Amino acid sequence: MLSVLLTAAIAGSAATAFAWQPQGIGTWEEASRDGVTARFFVGSDVHIGRDENASDKLSNALEVFNTVDPDADAVLLVGDVTNNGGSGEYDTLMDIINRSHFANTGDDTKTILAMGNHEFNNADGAIERFESKTGQDNTGAYYFYKNGDPEQGLAATVIKLGASNYGGDYTGCYDLLKEELEKANAENPEALVIVMGHHGIKDTAYVTNEWYGNYGSGTDKDMTALMEQYPQVIHISGHSHATLEDARHEK
């Protein structure tokens, strides 16, 4: 069983009327790992740099994740990790992450970061700045093995799609996505594949009828059609700021 825990606690909001107060760390309990081969925490739209609440929310979320499962495989932050893609915002973001239990050290990536549209607010050199400040590629794949041992087999693959612009054009990632899906399927067709893309796929979740990215629909590089060939794929997006409690997310 693979466990993906979603959190709305770190999502940004359009306006903040009062100081945000976290739910106490002591109210969270450690989750059982019985039968779990891999576990990920997922969030998006932390908008570091928007205000102090944004930093507090992310710090709190990482503490909660550590309480719930300190052995979780990774935290996945699916875009709009900064408010404007500024160097200082990235510095604050990485300081919060690197002071947490899910710090990235050497080749061990415990927090996987994706670009969103807000990372392109400072458009000149946006992708290069993201990569240099976070130490991660805009697009890439991460592999997670049972008990951290490749000899025990693939437990999950995380494929990160990086848009080429503010509007969310992911079509340049088609070849990488195809290659990684084929690779994951060949190694273990039952192992979950998580595909991260900040902008949603049209008409797949609440608000994606209005806000969605370009995944090559109807072209010879139709990424949605490609993913539909692999039932083990889950596409995770952010961008909408819609509450996770809304039933329309279940689509």
Summary of the structure (lengths in Angstrom):
residues: 251
radius of gyration: 17.3
end to end distance: 21.2
largest distance: 51.9
contacts: 799
relative contact order: 0.14
helix: 31%
strand: 19%
